[in-house]
Amino acid sequence: MNKPMGPLAGQRIRRKEDLRFITGEGRYLDDIKLPNMAHALVLRSPHAHARIKSVKTKRAGALPGVLAIYTSADMEAAQVGLLPVGWIVPKTNGRPMAQPPHPVLASGRVRHVGDPVAFVVAETKAAALAALNKIDVDYEILKPTVDLETSIAPETAQIWPKEAPGNLCYDWEVGDRAAVDRAFAQAHHVTTVKLINNRVHASPMETRGVIGHYDPSSDRYTLYTSNQNPHVIRILLSIATLKISEEKIRVVAPDVGGGFGMKIYHYAEEVLAVFAAHRLKRPVKWVADRSEAFVSDTHARDHVTTVALALDAEGVVQGLKVDTIANMGAYLSTFAPAIPSFFYAYPMPGPYKVRAVHVRTRAAFTNTMPVDAYRGAGRPECTYVLERAMDAAARDMGIDRVEIRRRNLIPADAFPYKTPLLWTYDTGEFHKLLDHAHEVGNFATLAERKAAALKRGKYLGLGFAFYMEACGMGPSKLLAREGCLGGQYEVGQVRINPTGTVTVLTGSHTHGQGHETVYAQIVADTLGVDFEAIEIVHGDTDRVAYGIGTYGSRSLAVGGSAMKISLDKVVEKGRKIAAHLLEADARDIEFKQGRYSVAGTDRTKSFKEVAAAAYNPVDYPLDQLEPGLEETTWFDPPDFTFPYGCHLCEIEIDPETGKIEVVALAAVDDFGNQINPMIVEGQIHGGLAQGTGQALLEHCVFDTKTGQLLSGSFMDYAMPRADDLPAMRVESLVTPCRNNPLGVKGCGEAGAIAGPAALVSAVLDALAPLGVTQIDMPVTPEKIWRAITLAPRSGARVGPSAERWEGEGPAAE
């Protein structure tokens, strides 16, 4: 292991956790094997919408090795609660938000393919599968509602006739409708674009899995789950579903192989495994296979939007109007209502200074899998709407795409800047970043690059997207006002051991982000201790006091800040101990590089000596100072953080086949202070890969007549591979955040937020000489080929452009 020397903040230190991962020593859910463990499978509905007339389990239950089969009748008899909704959208138009029941096992009806009907537990997975195939379910097939755009039409089949008439969860709006109407009435030009944001599936490398365990001797329950926020799952098991006293529940999230938001929520299998373990008095394990994951995990995105811009003669936006229908699926997942409302609408109008803004969102139920947060959660959809509209307005008005943004960006002297909807941006240098992105994109030689590509028989396009993100959740008070049913603080506990080593217990959970390294860098710098003498503990409710978990780029901004405040408290207590040991006034004690000293003298004590004294209080002023050296902080941030950036994409299109080659990707971002730039770059690379995947390849497709998922495996759901992506260039500006003590803003979602808009922008730039102005994601070769074939100017030749970007910077090294 490398032995980094301080100060460590800002260094590209290799991840300390990678040793166990690359040597196969990671401990993921499926690696856990408990004595006498049984195995479970879920019987899932093959129909998108059907009435359950009967479920007969007698034949299946008689098979060898079968231990139990549970249905909705067992859940109801045991008074198992419904899966909860954690966000209630307030101030909807006309009626409260609809909250249909979400049973752990389907009761009365199934409402999407994959809806769980029965839970089979057996000695082996093979025995469970044999039983699964013998369960007789009599379904009366009903007409499904699948198409999002027509789902809220009066004549459409009803999914929840009483609970959600018209298939409407809510009709919600925000902004100043009257001001927007005035802006459009006075506009020199109006640009209107209709957009589809395609449905995607997170598809983490590790599928979801759970193990339920019950110990009769202590009457305690343990749930092992591949989840991003174990403490929240413990609460929900206690107060919502199983209704077990919280102190009797332990939830452990071991190493998690990717989450991306899809592993935030309370899923039925967590309830079922614990329920069955209690009934059978033995551990019960369930792990999804890949095809099952496609119909049991939450999906994401899935919007149909009409956006309009009102512009003056100079191309300055005077009004923004957005009308969106957002898919909720058949049930409400934990945070689903917030994604197309709070997280999608409030970030409008992004980095642009337009003041007249109105956003309407209608959230619709369909007979499809529930839809919830996925990397970016509402912000990718928002950015896609804004940037596609800005490109369209530039084209309509004959203004350069970069120039129209420059005219509309918020100027640096306007910060802190109160947006027209909710947020106050603390810092930003948007024009400076745009200028840097312009250089990185090498716009100056774009015409030559296009011409060179045309000689090779290729159409070349350069696209870019500017984004402004709100992340780093809390603050709790604001979120409660907007419908969130839980606090969004984070807990950081710092425990100095008697030998001077450090244990940090954090409510943030890591599932690939590098927390164990980044947190240790902050600890080592603050306390002056050896980087290798720091342990970061997370993911176990028996060890960590509490925590809200990891999502929304909040781990460092909120969880890391809680830890940093606790570290500062430790330093201050250590100052008092050192003053006692050095027989000095605490006000005269300085602390630098791991040593306490009396100012102006050579009298010092090391941090290790102070730690030892804290636990061996001989001749200690106990009336003034408690023994021990341990501090805890519950940090509720005063506001969100607001990273921003511009991502660029250059592509070449083969007009004969429609095939797209991504030849260059670049990102220029302001994430505030960076503790480990290498890890930041890794996050950007991952986000850009996922953004490229959505833009080019990924799409959850349903048969509109039957509701069957037609893309339910990797044979049909295309994922980006290494050869789909070029080397990526990552550049940064830094304006430290003012809303947390670390000055960090969050970087985990940026690539997925700006990537799709940048890539589609590149495709439309490449096809612009043919008169192609519209194309929907995923931009497949077939769509490109049709667009070229049917283009208004299909006989045209692509005009000038392209030499690949080359330059300085981290990605080029």
N, C-alpha and C positions, 0 to 999 in steps of 0.2 A: 504493500500500500504506500502511496506517495506520502511524504511528510511535508505538508505545506508550511511555509513560514508566513507570519503575519506582517502587516494586517491582511486579513483574508478576504474581506469584502471587496468585490470587484475582480477577484482572481478567478481564472478558469480552472477550478479545482475539479479533478475527476470525482465522480459520484462514489461515495464510500459504500453505498448499498449494492453497487453493481457486482461486487465480488461474489456475493451469494447468488445473484441472478445468472451470471455467465458461467458459474461452476455448477449450476443445477441444484443449488441449495436453497432456493426460494421455497417458501411454504404457502402454497396456494390452497384454496378450499379443497380441491380434489386430492391434495396430498395428505389431508388429515384422515387418519384411520383410527377410529375408536373401537375398543373391545366390544364384541357382540353387536356390531353395527348392522342395522337392517337397511334395505335400499328401497327407494320409492320412485314411482313414476306417476305422471298425471295423465288421466284420460281427458282429451281435449275435443271440443266440438269440431266435427268436420263441416259444419254449416255456419254461414254467416248470420243467419237469423232463423230461429226455429223455436217452437214450443216443445218443452220436454214433457212428454206424456207419461213416461215411466223410465226408471233406471233399475234394472234387475242385476244384482251382483251375486246371487246364490251360486251359480255355476262357477264363476270366477273365484269366489271365496273358498270353494272346496278343493281347488288345485293344490298340489304339494308345495309347501314353502310359503304359501300366502299367509300373512299375519293379520292383515286388516284391510278393509276397503271402506273409505269414508265418502259420503255424499253430502249434499246440502242438508238433508234431513238430520244427519249427525251434527252438522254445524249449528243448525237451528235448535236442536235438542240441548246442546251444550251452551247455548246462548253466546256463541262466538259472534263478535261484532263485525261490522262492515269495514272494508278497507277505507281509510279516511281521506278526506280532501284537506289539504293544508293551506289553501288560499281561497278566500271568498271574494270575488270581484265586487266591489261596492259600486253604488251609483249607476246601476244599469238602467237602461231606458224602459220604463213601463212596468217592469216586474223584477223581483229578486232573481239572482242567478239560480238556475236549476241545478239541483244536486241529486241526481238519481242514485239509488242504492247500488253499491258495488260489493256484492257478496264474495266471500272467499271461494266458494264453489257455486256455480251457476244454479239459480233457483227459479224454476218456472219456465224461463227462457234462456237460450244462449243468444248472444248478441254480436259475436264475431268469431271467425274461424280461429280456433285455439282457445276459446273460452273454457276454463277448467270445469269439468263435470264431476270427476271422481279422483280420489287420491289412493293409490294402491301401494301397500307396504308389504315387502316380502323378504325372505332370507337373502335372496340374490336379485340382481337386476333382471336376469333371465326369467326367474319365476314371476317377478312383477310384470314383465312384458307379456308372458303367457296369460296371466290373469287379465291384463288390460284388454287383450283381444277377445276375452270371453264375457266381458260386461255387455249386457244388452240394453241399449238406450233406444227408446221409441220416440222419434222426432216427428213433429208436424212442421214441415218446412214452410217458412213465411218469406214474403218478398223482402229482400234486403235493400237498404239505402246505402249506396256506395259513392256515387258521384258527388263530390263536395259542392260544386256550384249549384246543383239543383236540390241539394239536401234540405234546404229551408223553404223550398217552394211549397205552396199549399197542397198540391196534389201528391206530394211525395209520401211514401210509406213511413209510418211513425215508429220510432224505436222505443220511445218512452211516452206513450200517449197521454198519461196523466202527469207524470213528473216533469216532462220537457216537451210541451206541445209545440208543434212546428219544428221539432228536432233542434230547438234553439237552447243552448246553454245560457247565453246572454247576448244582448245587443248593447254595446258599450261605446261611448265616445268621449273624447277629450279634446280640448282646444276651444278656439273662438270661432264658431261657425259664421257669425255675422261679419267679423273682420275678414275672414277668408272669402265670403261672398262679395264683399266690397272690392277686395284685391282682384278677384276674377272679373268683376264687372268693369274695372278700370284697366285691365291688362293690355299691354301692347301685343302680347303673344301668349297663347296657352298651349302647353304640351300635355298630352294625355297618353298614358301607356297602360296596357293591361299585361299583368305578369302572373306567372305560375311559379311558386316556390315548391319544388318537388319533394315528396315524402321520402325520408331516408331512415335507415336503421343503423345504430351505432356500431354494431358488429365488433365489440372488443375481442382481443385475442383469447381471453378467458371468458367463457360463457358464465352465466349466473349459476350459483350453487348454494345450497344450505345444508347444515347438519343441525338437527334438534337433539338436545340431550336433557334428560331429567334425572336428578339425583334424589331418590326417595329419602335417604338418610338426612339430608339437609333441607329437603323440600325446595331445592333451587333448580332453575332452568338455565341452560346455556344454549345460545344460538350462535353458531358459526355461520357467517354469511359474507359473500363477496359484495360488500356494500360500501358506499362512500361516507356514511354518517351513522355509525353504530349506536351512539347515544340516542339519536332521534328514533331509531328503530326500537330501542328498548322502551322509550316512552310510549310509542304507538302500540306495541304489544301489551303494555300495561293498561293504558286508558282507552284504547280503541278496539282492539281485536280480541285478544285472549283475556284481558282484564285481570292480569296477575299483578300482585303487589310488586312495585318496581324493584324493591331491594332484593327480591327473589330471582331477578333476571340478570344474567350476564350476557352481553352481546360482544362477540369477537369478530373483527374483520381482519383476517390475516393479510398476507400479500395479495394484492388485487391486480389482476392482469388487464388493466384498462377499465375505465368507467365511463368517461365522456358525458356524464350527466345521467345516463341510462341506469346507473346503479345507485342513484340517490334514494329511490322510492321504497315504500313498504309494499312488498309483493305478497301474493297469496301463498306462495310456497314457504315463506318464512313462518307464517302462521301454521300452516299444515304440518310442517316438520316438527315444530315444538308441540303442537297438539298431539300428534301421533306418538312422539317420544314419551309424553306424559302417560298416555293411555297404555302403551306397550311396555313402559319401564325399560326402554333400551334406546340407544341412539338411532336416529333415522336420517338418512342422507338422500338428497336429491340433487342431481346436476343436469342441467339442460344440455341436450345435444344441439348442434348448430341449426338444424331445421326447426326444432322446437323453439329455439331462441327467436326466430323470425316471427313466430306467431304468439309468443308469450311476453317478450320484452316490449317496453314502450317504443313507439316510433317517434319521428320528429319532423319539424317544418310543416309542409302541406298547407299552403295558403293559395288563394286566388285573390288578386289585388288589382284595383284600378287606382292609379296615382296620377294626379294632375298638378302641374306647376303653372302659376301665373307670373309672367316675367315682364319687365319694362323693356324699353327699346335697347338698353345696354346689356340685356341678359341677366340682370339682377332679379333674383326671385322675390316676388312680393307676396305670394301666397302658395301654400302647400296643402293639398287635399288628398287624403288617403282613405280608401274604402276597401276593407279586407274581410273575406270569409275564411275562417281558420278552422281546421279540423280538430276535434277533440277525440275522435274515435267513439267507441261504444260506451265507455265509462270515463269518469274523470280520474286520471292519475293524480298523485299527491300534489304536485305544483302546476298541473296542466292549465288551470284557468289563468294563471299569471303570465304565461309565456306570450300569448298574442295580445295581451293588454299591457300590463305594467312594463314588461321587458321588451316589448316591441314598439309600443306607441310612445312611451315617455322619452326614449332616446331620440325621437324626431325633434328637430330637423338636423340632428347630427352636428357636424362642424360648421353648418351654414347659418348665416345671421338673419334669415327670414323670420319675421315675428308673427305673421298670421298663419296659424297652423291648425288644422282640424283632422283628427283621425277617428274613424269609426271601425270597430271590429265586431263582427258577428261570429260567435263561436258555435259551431254546429256539431251535432252528434251524427255519426255514421256507423254502419255495421263493419267497422274496421278496428284494428288494434288501437288501444289508447295512445294518445300523442302527448308528449311532455318535453322537458328540456333535453337538449343535446348540444354539445360544445358550441357556446355562443348564446343559445337559448333566447331567441327573439331578436338579438342584435344582428345576426346574419341576415334575417329576413328584412329588418329595417334598413340595413346598409344596401341590400340588393335593390330595394324599392328606390331609395334616394339616388344611388349611383346610376341605375338604369335610366331614371328620369332625367338626371343631369346630362348624361350622354345624349339622350333623345332631344333635349332642349338645345344642346349645342349644335347638333345636326340640323334641327329645324331652323335655327336662326343663323346658321353659317358662322358660328363662333368656335374657335379652337377649344377642344375639350379641357385642356389645362387652364386656358384663360377664363372660361366661364366659371370654373371653380375658384380661381384666384379672385374673381370679382365678388364671389359670394361667401368666402371663408371669413370667420370671425377674426378681426384684427388682434394682434398681440396686446395692444394697449387697452383692450376691452375686458381683460381678466382681472378679478374673477367675474365670470359672465353668467348672468341669470338667463336661462333659456325660457322660451314662452310657455313651456308645459310644466316642468317640475325641477329640473336639475340646475345647480350652480356649478359650472366648471371652475375649478380652482386655478389651474395653470394651463398654458398652451402657447405654442408658437407655430400656428398652422401654416402660415405663408412660408416660413423658413423651411419647414419640413417638406412642403410641396415643391419648393425650389430644389431641395436636395434630391427628392424623388425624380424630378425632371432630369437631373444630371445622371442619376443611376439608370434611368430608362433609356438614356442616350437618344432623346427625341431629335437631337440635331441631325443625326444620320438616318433617321427613320425612312425617309424617302429613298435613300440609296439602298437600304436593306430590303425594302419592298421590291425595288427594281431588280436587285440581284436574285431575290427569291423567284420572281416571275420568270426570269431567264431559265431557272431550274424547273419551271412548271409548277410552282407553288404560290399560293396566296399567303402573304404574311400579314399578321395583325399584332398590334401592341395595345394591350388593355391595361387599365389601372382603376383602382377604387380607393377613395379616401373614406376612412371610417372614424367614428368617435364612439367609444364604448363606455358604458356605465357598469362597473363591476366592483368586487370587494364588498359584498353585502355584509352589514346593516346599512343605516342605523335602525334599531329595532322600533323606535317610536314612529318613524316615518312609514316603515313597512307595515306596522300594525294598522295605521290609518288607511293604508292602501289595500288591506285585505289579508296580509300574512298572519297566520295564526300562531306563529312561534317567534321567539327572539332570534336575532341574527348576530349576536356577540360571539366571541370565542374565548376559550380558556387556555391560559398558558401557565404551567407550574414548573418552577425551577427548584430542583433539590440538589444542594451541595452535599456530597457524601463526606464522611469524616476524613477520608484520605485525600480529599480535594478534587476527586472526579465529579462529573456533573451528569445528572439525569434530568432530562426535560420531558415533561408529560404534556402533550398537546392534544386538543380536541380536533385539530385538523388531521385528516387521514391522507396518506400518500398512496397513489395507485399509478406511479410512474413518473411523478413530477420532480423527484430528487429532494424531497423535504429533509431527509436525514443528513444530506450534505449541506444544503443551504442554511438550515437552522444551526448546524454545528459551526458554520463559518461565523454566524452572528454571535454565538455563544463564545467562541474562541477569542474573537476580537474584543468583546465586552469585558470578559473576565481575565483574559490573558492566560487561559489554560491551554493544554495540549489538545489539538484537534481530535486526536485519537482517544482522548479520555472523556469523550462526550457521548452519551447515549440519548437517542431520541425515541420516545415511546409514544405509540398512538394505536388506535384501533381496538382497544380493550376497555370495556366500561368498568371492569374491576380494578384496573390500574389507573386510568385517567379519570379525574374527578368529574368532568363533564365536557361536552363539546357539541358543536353544531355540524361540523363536518366540512368536507371539501367539495366545492362547486363554485361556479361564478367567479373564478380567479380571486378567491378570497383567502387562500391559505397563508400567503406571506403578508398581505395587507392587513388582515384581521388576526389570524392565528399567530403569525410571526410578530405582529405588534404586541399582542398579549404577552408573548414570551419575552420580548425586549423590555417591556415595562417591568416584568418580574425580575429580569436580570439587573436592571437599574436599582430595584429595591434591594436585591442581594448585595450589590456593591455598597449601597448606603448602610445597610446593617453591618457589613464587613468593616466599614469605616469606623463605626462605633466600637466594634470589637478590637480593631487595630489601635484605636485611641487608648483603650484600656491597657492593651499589652505594651504600648509604647509610652504610657503615662503622659499622654498629651491630650489637648482639647480636640474633639472630633472635627471642629472647624478648621484645624490646622493640618488635617490628614489629607494627603493627595493620593490618588489612585491612578497609576499608569502601568500598562504592559504587565499586569498581573502582580504588581507590588504596591503595598501601602507604605507611605513614607511621611515623616513629619516635614512640612515645608521648610526648606532652607537648611536641612540637616542631612546627615547620612544614615539616620536611624530608620530602618525599614523592616517590614514583615512581608513575607510572600503571601499570596492568596491561599496557598496550601497550608501555611502555618495558621492563618486566621481561621480557615475551615476546621482545622484540628482543634483549635481553642474553642470554637463554637460548640463542639460536641464533648469537650472536656473542661467544663467551666470551673476550674480551680481558681479560687479567689476572684470570683466573677461577680459583678454588680447585679445580682439577680433581681433586685428591686427596680433596676433600670433597663435590663436587657435580658430577654429570654434566651436560653440555650437553643442550639440548632441554627441551621442556615437554610431556610426554605421559604419561598415566596410564591404566591398565586395571584394572578390577575385575570379579571373578567373584562375584556375590552369590547366595548360597543362603539364602533367608529362614529364620528360626527357626521359623516357623509360617505357616499360611494367614492370610488376612485374613477378617474377618467383618462385612461390611455387612449391614444389615437395614432393614426399612421396612414401610410399610402402603400398599397401592395400592387405590384406590377407583374404582368404576364405577357410573354411574347410567344406566339404560336405560328405554325405553318400548316396550311391545309392542302392536301392533295385533292384537286378538283375532280379527278377521275373516280375516287373512292369516297371522298368526304372525310378521310382519316385526318385527325388532328395530331400534330406532334407539338408538345410543349417544349420549346427550345430554351426558354429562360424564365425564371421566377425570381422575384426580388421583393424584399420588404424593408420599408423605412418606417420605424416606429419610435414613439416616445413612451416608454414604460416607467418613467421616473428612474430612481436609483436602481441599479442592477447589482445584486449580491454575487451572482455567478453568471457572467455573460454566456458561457458555454451552455448552461442549462437553459437560459433564455432562448438561445438559438435553437436548441433542440425542441423547445416548445413551439417555436415558429415553424420549424420544419414539419412537425407533426400536424399543426393546424393547417398549413398550406397543402399538405397531402390530403387531408380530409376535405378541405375546401375544393381542391381539384377533383376529388372523387365525386362530390355532389354535383359539380358543374358538368363533368364529362361522362360519368359512368353510373352513379348510384340512383336507383329509383325503385320504390316499393309500388308495384303495379297490381291492381285488383281487376278481376273480371267483373264488369259492372252489372252483369245479370245474376251471378251467383255469389259474389263477394269473396271468391277464392283468391288467395294471394298467389299471383303468378310468378313472383320473384322470391320464392321462399328458400333458396339455397344459393351457394356461391356459383352454381352452374347458371343461374339466371340473374342474380344480383351481382353486378360487376364491381369489384373493389380495386382501388389503385394499387399498382405494383411498382417495384423499384424502377423498372424500365419505362414507366409512364411519366417519370419525374426527372428533371435535370438537376444538376447541382444548384443550390439556392444561395442567393446573395442576401445577407442580412446586415442592415445598417441601423444605427440608432442615434437619436438625439435624446438629451436628458433635461427635463424640467422636473425637479423633485416634487412629489405630491405633498400637499399641505395638510392632508386629512389623516395622516398616521405618522408615528414617530420614526419609521424607517424611510419615509419618502418614496415608497414603492407604489406602483399602480396596478400591476397584474398583467401577465403576458400570455396566459394559457389558451385564450380563445381567439386571439387576433387573426391568425391565419384562416381559421374557419369562418370568421366574420367577413373579411374582405375578399378572400380567395374566389368564391363563386362569381361575385360581381366583376372582379378583375378579368377572369377568364372569359366570361360571356362578352365583356367589353372588347376583348382581343378578337374574338370570333367575328363580332359585328364590324370591327374595324377592318378585318381582312376581307369581308364580303361587301363592304360599303360601296366600292365601285360598281358592284352588280345591282345595287339598289336594294339589298337585303337590309331591313331595319328591325326585324323581330325574329327571335328564336328562343325557345324555352329550354330550360334544363330538364334532364341532362342533355348536353349538346352531343348527341351521338353521331357517328359517321353517316348513318341513314338520314338523320335530320339535315345534316350539312349538304349531303348529296341532293336531297330534294330541294333545299333552299337554293342551291346553285342552279339546278335544272329548271326551276320555276321562277328564277329571279327576273325582275322587270327588265334588267339589262343583261341577260344571260350571255349575250355575245360580246360583252365588254371585256376589256383586259385590265387586270389590276394595275393601278398606277404605282408610282414610285414607292421604294423602301429597303434594307437590313443586315447589318453586321452584328453578331451576337454581342451582348453586353460583356464587357470585360472591365475589370477595375480593381481598385483596392478593396480592402474590407475583409471581415472575418471569413466569409465564405470562400474568398479567393485564396486564402492562405493555405 
